């Protein structure tokens, strides 16, 4: 009986992981693949020292667990460590969210810390 509970718990945990959005550090290969496939995704520019980015990351932690965003990938660009990426994508600001579907930009926001507003922006990617 105990092993059944453990197995059921493991299965539920694995299933719930599928409901999470993927928030990963920017990777050019993933970026190119998402664009090529026409898959919706978000680019987020972040800085560890930025108080607005901190608030956005806290919101992102909450948003990424919502089932309606389970297919969404968020690529995080560190404005300090990823200067070449910032330049190649023509990004110049921190605390920026940009929603893409393939090559098309569907929307963006900068310095937004309102959860409803950010969720509305993310919903454009579904």
C-alpha positions, 0 to 999 in steps of 0.5 A: 500500500505504501509503495502505491502512495509513493508511486501515485505521488511521483506520477502526480509530481511528474504530471504537474511539472508538465504544467509549468512554463519553461523559464531558461537562460537565453540560448541561441539554438533554442531561440532559432528553433522556436523562431523556425518552428513558429512556436510562441515564446518570450524574451525577458531582459533581466539584471540581478541588480535591478529592483524592477527585474526582481519584482518581475522575476517574482511574478514570473515564478508565479505565472510560470506555474499556471497551466494556461502557460504550460507550453510557453518558453521564456528566454532570459537574457542577462543584460550584463552577462549577455551583452553580445545577445543584447546587441544581436537582438537589438535590445537596449533595456532591462526589465523588458518582456517581448512576446514572439510567435516565430519571427513576429513580435506580438507585443512587449512591455517594459518595467511592468510589475503588474501581474494582470498586465504581464499575464495579458501580454503572455496570453498573446503567445497562446 
